[in-house]
Amino acid sequence: MKRSRFYWLLAPLVVALSSALGGMLTPVAGEPAQDAGQDDVKAVLRTFTSIYRVVELNYAAPVDPDRAIYKGAIPGMLRALDPHSSFLDPRDFQLMREEQRGHYYGVGMQIGPDRNMRSGKTIVIAPFTGSPAYKAGIRPGDVILAVDDKPVEGLSLSEIADMLKGPKGTRVKVTIGREGHEQPLVFHLVRDEIPRKSVEDAFWLKPGIAYLGISQFSETTSREVEENMRRLGEANIKGLILDLRSNPGGLLSEGVAVADRFLQKGQLIVSHRGRASAEKPYIARRGSTYNYPIVVLVDRYSASAAEIVAGALQDHDRAYILGDTTFGKGLVQTVYPLAENTGLALTTAKYYTPSNRLIQRDYTGLSFFDYYFRKKEDVKNPQDVKMTDSGRVVYGGGGITPDEKFVPPKLNRFQSELSRRYAFFNFTARYLGKRESKLPKNWEPDEEVLNEFHRYLLDEGFRFTEAEFAEVRDWIKLQLKLAIYSSAFSVDEARRLSIETDPAVARAIECLPKAKALLENARRVVAQRAARQREN
């Protein structure tokens, strides 16, 4: 970035900040305080540019303006405001738009660092079902050696991902290393549109009991939900498990649209208000004609729009919430496009659930690491006490507290080591690397596979006793099945198997009668309250 380019970026950023912060830089006639505020900001900007000039001229090494401004000055300013306001450099801004739009153009596979954590190589985590990479036969565990004959060793994941992306219909050559093959494998792929589904295919857990999982809220989420419910036949649903675990949120409008289709027409979904904006309520405009019970699964990584949905269904007693207390993000960001394909995600409002509780966790005095990763168990605000439609007590201040807490079974030492060192993923790459990946439908790991896995663990230096292996034998068989299904069939097949054997999902099914009782009691209480009001 040239020095003049820095000023070109700074000017629109200040304009955007001025608009977002309620015209802080716009003088208002007859209000001298505004003039003083304008002078203060100008003085601060002059100080900043003076400091930057001194650094640029006198620092011990040449100053990289991109790093100093993109990674230093602007993020530092925004972090002083709250944990969610952020500056988006060109790549981050592009990735955000891809996430929101729900698609991109490329070969369709997730990549990551070698899970042996030793080689420094980049591997395929999983090809997306139906993508060019999937159709060509690229597998989880394959090592990416080169893209269009350019070696990728030493390149970052983002640099390799950018090489794999490109306009629809263009060709890319990917050179792969695979266990069991002495020579590299070469794949000639044609880039295509890769849908980033936010709603995986819904399915029946058992007759009448449907499962619907939402991974994030993008521009296509409400449409995907509608398509899935139509495909299942919503009239046939007797109970729904709505999985919002590890859903980081996304677009407010899509969270509102999803909540709308489960609530009654006219019910409040969420409202938000900020210093520069009046309160804006979002009301269910369509509503649902179905009354099946719903259990919503949440965890500590369910955030933002996911919390809006869970909070709305909980406040109206429409669903029984199961799992762990959610993240606690009650701040609304508005994204302002800036010069040079950058953007500013600025907190402009706070949102409130239908009972008027603010679920944002306190972030004062916390580092970013503590805020995001060291979550306290009990962070509800005892001063923010509200009631659901039926009169149940709920709290603000610390996320959505579930109606019932569910803690997954803890892994023992041996299980934890197998998971931490990706034993099942790495074994699968070796196991299938020596043979065809085609396996018969409903394949199960037999004694031969278990013995081969046992030998693999010994070869790789895992410490365990025969008693420890025998104790978790059934668990090992399931993990092997999940890992091998992902490679031999698809990640979708493995996902479905994972859900069908998930103890949290099993508990959710057991909780459906509680969800039904909750819904019926709420309607009875609301009807009685309305009758009393009419009498008065």
NORMOUR-V376855 format. One record per run of one state. SS is the DSSP state (helix for helix, strand for strand, loop for the rest). FROM is the first residue (numbers start at 0). TO is the last residue. Records with the same first field share a line. If there is no record, write none. Layout:
SS=FROM-TO ; FROM-TO
//
This chain:
loop=0-1 ; 20-30 ; 58-63 ; 79-84 ; 88-88 ; 101-101 ; 106-107 ; 113-120 ; 127-130 ; 136-141 ; 147-148 ; 151-155 ; 164-169 ; 177-183 ; 190-190 ; 195-197 ; 199-201 ; 206-207 ; 214-215 ; 217-219 ; 232-232 ; 236-237 ; 243-248 ; 250-250 ; 260-266 ; 274-275 ; 283-291 ; 298-303 ; 315-317 ; 323-329 ; 337-337 ; 341-341 ; 353-366 ; 373-379 ; 387-391 ; 396-402 ; 405-411 ; 420-421 ; 433-445 ; 459-464 ; 471-471 ; 488-489 ; 500-501 ; 510-510 ; 535-535
helix=2-19 ; 31-57 ; 64-78 ; 89-100 ; 131-135 ; 156-163 ; 220-231 ; 233-235 ; 251-259 ; 304-314 ; 338-340 ; 367-372 ; 412-419 ; 422-432 ; 446-458 ; 465-470 ; 472-487 ; 490-499 ; 502-509 ; 511-534
strand=85-87 ; 102-105 ; 108-112 ; 121-126 ; 142-146 ; 149-150 ; 170-176 ; 184-189 ; 191-194 ; 198-198 ; 202-205 ; 208-213 ; 216-216 ; 238-242 ; 249-249 ; 267-273 ; 276-282 ; 292-297 ; 318-322 ; 330-336 ; 342-352 ; 380-386 ; 392-395 ; 403-404
//
